[in-house]
Amino acid sequence: MGRRRAGRGLGPAALQAAGHRGRPVTGLAVKNISKTYRVELPREDALSVLMRFFSGRSPSRPFNALDGVSFDLKPGRALALCGPNGSGKTTLLKILAGITSPCSGEVAFAGKTACLLGFASILQDRLSVKENARLCAVFFGLPGAPAEAAERVLAASGLAHLRNARAGELSAGMKLRLPFMAALACGADLFLIDETLAVGDAAFRDLCLARLRELKRAGAMLVFATHDQALAKGLADEALVLEAGRLVFSGAAAALPHHGAKEPPGTAFRRGLERYAVLYEKLKAAGYALQEAPPASDEELLLVHTPGWLARLKNNELSPAEEEALALPLSKHILPLSWRLAGGTLAAARAALSSGLGIFPPGGGHHAFPDRGEGFCPVNDIAVAARALLKEGLVKRPAVIDLDAHQGNGTAFIFADGEVRTFSAHKAGGYPPQRVRSSMDAEIPDGSGDAVYLAAVKKGIKDFLELAKPDFVFALCTADAYEKDPLGGLKVSAEGLEERDRFVFGTLSEKKLPVCLILGGAYSEPAEAAGINFNTIQAAAAACASFNKIVSV
């Protein structure tokens, strides 16, 4: 891969005067770039787990992050990288930045590159805003004495009046202003930007976009990743759309195709919320009592999540990339409910200890990691409840049975050390693109119907229970494997899901295991999804004679 890096760049004033002509600038040429990673195969049964333990080897398969991507970009032009999460946008930017190397293909470019990726690692919360501005000035190689360069960064960021404040006291958006404006002032020929264009408030965002357009007019090249088609068409001259590492569109940004027939994930999420009103009415009509659960405390959430993540949730200070990863519409209203989500699952877990079964329908945030949320999941309520019970000595060997159509990557990561054993039966492809191995996984081929799905679930649960020998089970029994669910990718009938639930709760009842039932995602029509959820609750209640018919909400 051919690449030359120039020396330190010009400041913004010199940049405008020189028009990027102080050194020869070539275009960017990317030819047939491919990148393949190795990912471990899932643990599918008890025998494979034992074989891997004694052999010390974990079989793996290739994962194609990029496959034959090519494009050219001329000086003074901007390229938007579009596509869903996991499509390869960030991998491509890292290859252009020289952070990682392609497995094949080459990148040809002679000039200075500014990488606007991973800003959080630059900033130090314990230092002052002025000291962080100086760090940014040195990091991006701004000309002049570091103290003078820091003053220019403070002025450009609109933070001069906060120079002596600790950086940790600023909002996430305000902190990002420092490295963003320092990067734009470094005199680079190529700017690589990973979904950080929406830093700060609307006025500051407009200022950033104006600076980027100035840089383009001066001859700089921009390559930026975004999910915002309006931004792509407004700032970029050209666009690429990636899906599963492959180019599906390359052309003028103005001609970007619409997202297509598939609805935005936020629409499906809204529909998933609508089913709860239908479900609760069905439960009340069937004689169940709905009992409001108290929110979890900060101390309980801190058993799993980092203080920084909780602070951003509480103050609604998520970065654009974090908003995209969560894919939550109306997140300003939803994120403060994270404490209610964790509290509901914890209340249901406590109820299960006393009556054999506890139920909290909205629970199941299995994509949330300690320091971030993903895929509709701001916090991992399952992990919070499990650690709370462990801390209080109420259980010794809790386990998670996750039957969501999407692998529970966050739960698997949190309990990777075996503190809580985890089983996930999910669709082999699709979301999440980057998975974390559970204690045991059952990967079900995309589009599988009742026979294949039920065989995998029944065998997996039987083997898992023999391996884990739990004394408590969190059962995530969602409805997104239903054949009409737009996000699940499986073709299981409502009758097939009823058979699944009878098996799950019958098996757990035979082993006399207390169960915390959570229902997680379901994105088909609200009445259908609510009907499946109701049948799941009925199956759980029928298998537990001591259940008091109280459902936490």
C-alpha positions in Angstrom: 0.0 0.0 0.0 1.6 3.2 -1.1 1.4 6.1 1.3 3.5 9.1 2.1 2.9 11.4 5.0 4.0 15.1 4.8 5.3 17.1 7.7 3.4 19.4 10.0 0.6 21.4 8.3 -0.4 25.0 8.1 -2.7 26.9 10.5 -6.2 27.9 9.3 -5.2 31.5 8.2 -2.2 30.2 6.3 -4.2 27.4 4.9 -6.8 29.9 3.4 -4.0 32.1 2.0 -2.0 29.2 0.5 -5.0 27.3 -0.7 -3.3 24.0 0.1 -0.7 24.8 -2.6 2.3 24.9 -0.2 3.1 21.3 -1.2 2.0 19.0 -4.1 -1.3 17.3 -3.4 -2.4 14.2 -5.2 -5.8 12.6 -5.2 -6.8 9.5 -3.2 -6.9 6.2 -5.1 -8.3 3.1 -3.5 -8.1 -0.1 -5.5 -9.9 -3.3 -4.7 -9.5 -3.1 -0.9 -10.5 -6.2 1.1 -10.3 -6.9 4.8 -11.0 -10.2 6.5 -11.0 -10.9 10.2 -11.2 -14.3 12.0 -14.1 -14.7 14.4 -14.5 -17.6 16.8 -17.2 -20.2 16.0 -19.9 -20.4 18.7 -20.0 -23.0 21.4 -22.9 -25.1 20.2 -23.0 -28.0 22.8 -21.4 -29.2 25.9 -19.0 -31.5 24.0 -17.6 -28.7 21.9 -17.1 -26.6 25.0 -15.1 -29.4 26.7 -13.0 -30.1 23.6 -12.1 -26.5 23.3 -11.2 -26.3 27.0 -8.8 -29.2 26.9 -7.3 -28.5 23.5 -6.8 -24.8 24.1 -8.0 -24.1 20.5 -11.0 -22.2 19.3 -12.1 -22.9 15.7 -12.9 -19.7 13.8 -14.4 -18.6 10.5 -13.6 -15.7 8.2 -15.6 -12.4 8.5 -15.4 -10.2 5.5 -15.4 -6.6 6.7 -14.6 -5.2 3.3 -14.8 -7.0 -0.1 -13.3 -5.4 -3.2 -13.9 -1.7 -2.5 -12.5 0.8 -5.0 -12.9 4.5 -5.6 -11.0 7.7 -6.5 -11.2 11.1 -4.9 -9.8 14.3 -6.4 -8.5 17.3 -4.3 -11.3 19.7 -3.3 -13.9 16.9 -3.2 -15.8 15.2 -0.4 -16.9 11.6 -0.2 -19.7 10.3 2.1 -19.6 6.7 3.3 -23.1 5.5 4.0 -24.6 2.2 5.0 -26.0 0.5 8.1 -24.0 -0.2 11.3 -21.5 -3.0 10.6 -21.4 -2.4 6.9 -17.6 -1.6 6.9 -17.5 2.2 7.0 -15.2 2.5 10.0 -13.0 -0.4 8.8 -12.5 1.5 5.5 -11.7 4.8 7.3 -9.1 2.9 9.5 -7.4 1.5 6.4 -7.3 5.0 4.8 -5.8 6.3 8.1 -3.1 3.5 8.2 -4.5 2.3 11.6 -5.0 -1.2 10.0 -3.9 -2.7 6.8 -6.0 -4.3 4.1 -5.7 -8.0 3.3 -5.5 -7.2 -0.4 -5.7 -4.1 -2.6 -3.9 -0.8 -2.2 -4.3 2.9 -1.2 -2.3 5.5 -3.1 -2.1 9.0 -1.6 0.7 11.5 -1.0 -0.1 14.2 1.6 -0.9 14.8 5.2 -3.9 13.0 6.7 -6.0 14.1 9.7 -7.9 11.3 11.4 -11.0 12.5 13.2 -11.6 9.1 14.8 -11.8 8.0 18.4 -11.5 11.5 20.0 -12.4 10.3 23.5 -8.9 8.8 23.9 -7.3 12.2 23.4 -9.1 14.0 26.1 -8.2 13.9 29.9 -11.1 14.6 32.2 -8.8 15.5 35.1 -7.0 18.2 33.2 -8.4 21.7 32.5 -10.0 22.7 29.3 -6.9 24.8 28.4 -4.6 21.8 29.1 -6.7 19.6 26.9 -6.6 22.2 24.2 -2.8 22.1 24.4 -2.8 18.3 24.2 -4.9 18.6 21.0 -2.7 21.2 19.5 0.4 18.9 20.0 -1.5 15.8 18.9 -2.5 17.3 15.6 0.8 19.1 15.0 -0.5 22.7 14.9 2.2 25.3 14.0 3.6 27.7 16.6 4.2 27.3 20.3 1.8 24.8 21.9 0.4 27.5 24.3 -0.4 29.8 21.4 -1.9 27.0 19.3 -4.0 26.1 22.3 -5.4 29.6 22.5 -6.4 29.4 18.9 -8.2 26.1 19.5 -10.0 27.5 22.5 -11.2 30.5 20.5 -12.3 28.4 17.5 -14.1 26.0 19.9 -16.0 28.7 21.7 -14.6 27.5 25.1 -12.1 30.3 26.0 -14.3 31.4 28.9 -14.1 27.9 30.3 -10.3 27.5 30.0 -9.8 26.8 33.7 -12.7 24.4 34.2 -12.0 20.7 34.5 -12.7 19.0 31.2 -14.7 16.3 33.1 -17.2 19.0 34.0 -18.1 19.7 30.3 -20.8 17.9 28.4 -19.6 15.2 25.9 -20.5 17.5 23.0 -18.5 20.4 24.3 -15.4 18.3 25.0 -15.4 17.0 21.4 -15.2 20.6 20.2 -11.5 20.7 21.2 -10.0 17.9 19.1 -12.5 18.5 16.2 -11.4 22.2 15.8 -7.7 21.3 16.3 -7.9 18.7 13.6 -9.6 21.1 11.2 -6.7 23.6 11.8 -3.9 21.2 11.2 -3.5 21.9 7.5 -4.1 18.3 6.3 -4.8 17.4 2.7 -7.2 14.5 3.6 -9.6 14.5 6.5 -11.1 11.2 7.7 -14.2 11.7 9.9 -16.2 8.9 11.6 -19.7 10.2 12.4 -18.5 13.1 14.6 -19.9 15.9 12.4 -22.7 16.7 14.8 -20.6 17.8 17.8 -22.2 20.3 20.1 -25.3 22.3 19.5 -26.8 23.2 16.1 -24.9 26.6 15.9 -21.6 24.9 16.5 -22.5 22.1 14.0 -23.2 24.8 11.4 -19.8 26.3 12.2 -18.0 23.0 11.7 -19.8 22.4 8.3 -18.8 25.9 7.2 -15.1 25.2 8.1 -15.2 21.9 6.2 -16.6 23.6 3.1 -13.8 26.2 3.4 -11.3 23.4 3.5 -12.8 21.8 0.4 -12.6 25.1 -1.5 -8.9 25.3 -0.4 -8.3 21.9 -2.0 -8.6 19.5 0.9 -10.3 16.1 0.5 -13.0 14.9 3.0 -14.1 11.3 3.6 -16.8 11.0 6.2 -19.1 8.3 7.5 -22.7 9.2 8.1 -26.2 7.8 8.4 -27.7 11.2 7.6 -28.6 11.3 3.9 -29.3 15.1 4.1 -25.8 15.7 5.4 -24.3 13.4 2.8 -26.1 15.2 0.0 -25.3 18.7 1.4 -21.6 18.3 2.1 -20.4 15.5 -0.2 -19.8 15.5 -3.9 -19.7 11.7 -4.2 -21.0 8.8 -2.1 -20.5 5.2 -1.5 -23.1 2.9 0.1 -21.7 -0.2 1.8 -23.7 -3.3 2.9 -21.9 -6.2 4.6 -18.5 -4.9 3.3 -19.6 -4.6 -0.4 -20.3 -1.6 -2.5 -23.9 -1.4 -3.5 -23.8 2.2 -4.7 -21.0 4.5 -6.0 -21.8 7.8 -7.6 -22.8 11.4 -7.1 -24.0 12.2 -3.6 -27.1 14.0 -5.1 -28.1 10.6 -6.6 -27.9 8.7 -3.3 -30.7 6.1 -3.3 -33.3 6.3 -0.6 -33.1 3.7 2.2 -35.5 1.6 0.2 -38.5 -0.5 1.2 -37.0 -1.4 4.5 -38.3 0.8 7.2 -36.0 2.6 9.6 -35.2 0.7 12.8 -36.8 3.5 14.8 -40.2 2.8 13.2 -40.0 -0.8 14.2 -39.0 0.2 17.7 -42.1 2.5 18.0 -44.3 -0.3 16.9 -42.7 -2.6 19.5 -43.6 -0.1 22.2 -47.2 0.0 21.1 -47.7 -3.7 21.8 -47.3 -3.1 25.6 -50.7 -1.3 25.9 -52.3 -4.2 24.1 -50.5 -6.8 26.1 -51.3 -5.2 29.5 -55.0 -5.1 28.6 -54.9 -8.8 27.8 -53.2 -9.6 31.0 -55.7 -7.6 33.1 -58.6 -9.3 31.4 -57.0 -12.7 32.2 -56.7 -11.9 35.9 -53.1 -10.8 36.2 -52.2 -7.9 38.5 -49.8 -5.2 37.1 -47.5 -3.8 39.7 -45.2 -0.8 39.1 -41.6 -1.5 39.9 -39.3 1.1 41.5 -36.4 2.4 39.4 -33.0 0.9 40.0 -30.5 3.0 42.0 -27.3 4.5 40.6 -25.4 2.0 42.8 -27.2 -0.9 41.3 -26.6 0.2 37.7 -22.9 0.8 38.6 -22.6 -2.9 39.3 -22.4 -3.2 35.5 -22.1 0.2 33.8 -19.4 2.8 33.9 -20.0 6.1 35.7 -19.3 8.0 32.4 -22.0 6.1 30.5 -24.6 6.6 33.2 -23.8 10.3 33.3 -24.3 10.6 29.6 -27.6 8.7 29.8 -28.8 10.8 32.7 -27.9 14.1 31.0 -28.9 13.0 27.5 -25.4 13.8 26.2 -24.9 10.9 23.7 -22.6 11.5 20.8 -24.0 11.1 17.2 -22.3 7.7 16.9 -23.8 6.5 20.2 -27.3 7.7 19.0 -26.8 5.7 15.8 -25.7 2.6 17.6 -28.8 2.7 19.8 -31.1 3.4 16.9 -33.6 4.9 19.3 -36.1 7.4 18.2 -37.2 10.0 20.7 -34.1 9.1 22.8 -34.3 12.2 24.8 -37.5 10.8 26.3 -36.4 7.1 26.4 -32.9 7.3 27.9 -34.0 8.6 31.4 -36.2 5.5 31.6 -33.1 3.3 31.7 -33.3 3.3 35.5 -36.9 2.0 35.3 -35.9 -0.7 32.8 -33.2 -2.1 35.2 -35.5 -1.7 38.2 -38.3 -3.7 36.5 -36.1 -6.7 35.8 -34.6 -6.5 39.3 -38.1 -6.5 40.8 -39.1 -9.5 38.7 -36.0 -11.4 39.7 -36.8 -10.8 43.3 -40.3 -11.9 42.8 -39.1 -15.1 41.1 -37.1 -16.0 44.3 -40.3 -15.8 46.4 -43.0 -17.2 44.0 -41.0 -19.2 41.5 -41.7 -16.8 38.6 -41.2 -13.1 38.1 -42.2 -11.3 34.9 -41.2 -7.9 33.5 -42.3 -7.6 29.8 -40.1 -4.6 28.7 -36.9 -6.1 30.0 -34.1 -7.6 27.9 -31.4 -5.0 27.1 -28.9 -7.7 26.0 -27.0 -5.5 23.5 -25.8 -3.0 26.1 -22.2 -3.0 27.2 -20.7 -1.5 30.4 -19.7 1.7 28.6 -22.2 2.0 25.8 -25.6 0.9 24.5 -26.5 -0.7 21.2 -29.5 -1.9 19.3 -32.4 -0.3 21.3 -30.6 -1.2 24.6 -29.3 1.7 26.7 -28.6 -0.5 29.8 -28.2 -4.2 30.4 -31.0 -4.8 32.9 -30.3 -8.6 32.9 -26.7 -8.1 34.0 -27.7 -5.5 36.6 -30.3 -7.8 38.1 -27.9 -10.8 38.1 -25.1 -8.9 39.8 -27.5 -7.5 42.4 -28.7 -10.9 43.3 -25.1 -12.2 43.4 -24.0 -9.3 45.6 -26.8 -9.9 48.1 -26.0 -13.6 48.2 -29.5 -14.6 47.0 -28.2 -16.8 44.2 -24.9 -18.6 43.5 -25.1 -19.8 39.9 -27.5 -17.6 37.8 -27.7 -18.2 34.1 -29.2 -16.5 31.1 -31.2 -18.2 28.4 -31.5 -15.7 25.5 -33.9 -16.6 22.8 -34.0 -13.3 21.0 -33.4 -13.6 17.2 -30.3 -11.5 17.6 -27.3 -12.6 19.6 -26.9 -11.1 23.1 -23.5 -9.7 22.6 -23.6 -7.3 25.5 -24.6 -9.9 28.0 -22.0 -12.3 26.7 -19.3 -9.6 27.0 -20.2 -8.7 30.6 -20.1 -12.3 31.7 -17.3 -13.5 29.6 -15.4 -14.6 32.7 -18.1 -17.2 33.6 -19.5 -15.3 36.5 -23.0 -15.9 35.0 -23.4 -18.6 32.3 -25.0 -17.5 29.1 -26.8 -19.3 26.3 -28.0 -17.6 23.1 -30.1 -19.1 20.3 -30.2 -16.7 17.4 -30.1 -16.1 13.7 -26.7 -16.9 12.2 -26.4 -13.7 10.1 -27.3 -10.1 10.5 -27.3 -8.0 13.6 -25.2 -7.6 15.6 -22.3 -7.7 13.1 -19.7 -8.0 15.8 -20.6 -10.7 18.3 -19.1 -11.9 21.6 -19.1 -15.6 22.3 -21.6 -16.8 24.9 -20.9 -19.7 27.2 -22.9 -21.6 24.6 -24.4 -20.4 21.3 -26.8 -21.9 18.8 -26.6 -20.2 15.4 -29.8 -20.8 13.4 -29.6 -20.4 9.6 -31.4 -17.3 8.4 -35.0 -17.9 7.3 -35.3 -21.1 9.4 -38.8 -22.3 10.1 -40.3 -24.2 13.0 -38.5 -27.6 12.6 -34.9 -26.2 12.4 -35.6 -23.5 15.0 -37.2 -25.8 17.6 -34.5 -28.5 17.2 -31.7 -26.0 17.8 -33.5 -24.4 20.8 -34.4 -27.7 22.5 -31.0 -29.3 22.1 -29.1 -26.1 23.1 -31.1 -25.5 26.2 -30.8 -29.2 27.3 -27.0 -29.2 26.8 -26.6 -25.7 28.4 -28.5 -26.6 31.6 -26.4 -29.8 32.0 -23.3 -27.7 31.6 -24.2 -24.6 33.7 -26.2 -26.3 36.5 -27.8 -23.0 37.5 -29.8 -22.2 40.6 -31.7 -19.3 38.9 -32.5 -18.5 35.2 -33.2 -15.2 33.4 -35.3 -16.3 30.4 -35.4 -13.8 27.5 -38.3 -15.2 25.4 -38.9 -12.6 22.7 -41.3 -12.7 19.8 -38.9 -11.5 17.1 -38.3 -15.0 15.7 -41.9 -14.8 14.4 -42.3 -15.2 10.7 -43.9 -11.7 10.2 -41.3 -9.8 12.3 -39.5 -7.3 10.0 -36.2 -7.4 11.9 -35.9 -11.0 13.2 -35.0 -12.8 9.9 -36.5 -16.1 11.0 -39.7 -17.8 9.9 -41.1 -19.4 13.0 -44.9 -19.6 13.3 -46.9 -18.4 16.3 -47.6 -22.1 17.0 -43.9 -22.9 16.8 -43.2 -20.2 19.4 -45.9 -21.6 21.7 -44.2 -25.0 21.5 -40.8 -23.3 22.3 -42.3 -21.7 25.4 -44.0 -24.9 26.6 -40.6 -26.7 26.3 -38.6 -23.9 28.0 -40.8 -23.5 31.0 -41.7 -27.1 31.3 -38.0 -28.0 31.4 -37.2 -25.3 33.9 -40.1 -26.4 36.1 -38.9 -30.0 36.1 -35.6 -28.7 37.5 -37.3 -26.5 40.0 -35.5 -23.4 38.9 -36.9 -19.9 39.7 -37.3 -17.9 36.5 -37.2 -14.2 35.7 -39.1 -13.9 32.4 -38.4 -10.9 30.2 -39.9 -10.4 26.7 -37.5 -8.0 25.0 -37.9 -7.2 21.3 -40.9 -7.8 19.0 -41.5 -5.7 15.9 -44.4 -7.2 14.0 -47.9 -5.6 14.2 -48.7 -4.7 17.9 -51.7 -7.0 18.2 -49.8 -10.0 16.8 -46.7 -9.4 18.9 -48.8 -8.8 22.1 -50.6 -12.1 21.4 -47.3 -14.0 21.2 -46.1 -12.3 24.4 -49.3 -13.2 26.2 -49.0 -16.8 25.2 -45.4 -16.9 26.5 -46.6 -15.5 29.9 -49.4 -18.1 29.9 -47.0 -20.9 29.3 -44.7 -19.7 32.1 -47.6 -19.3 34.5 -48.9 -22.8 33.7 -45.6 -24.4 34.5 -45.2 -22.6 37.9 -48.0 -23.6 40.4 -46.7 -21.1 43.0 -46.8 -18.1 40.7 -49.0 -15.3 42.2 -50.0 -13.7 38.8 -48.2 -10.4 39.6 -46.5 -8.9 36.6 -44.0 -6.0 37.1 -44.4 -3.0 34.8 
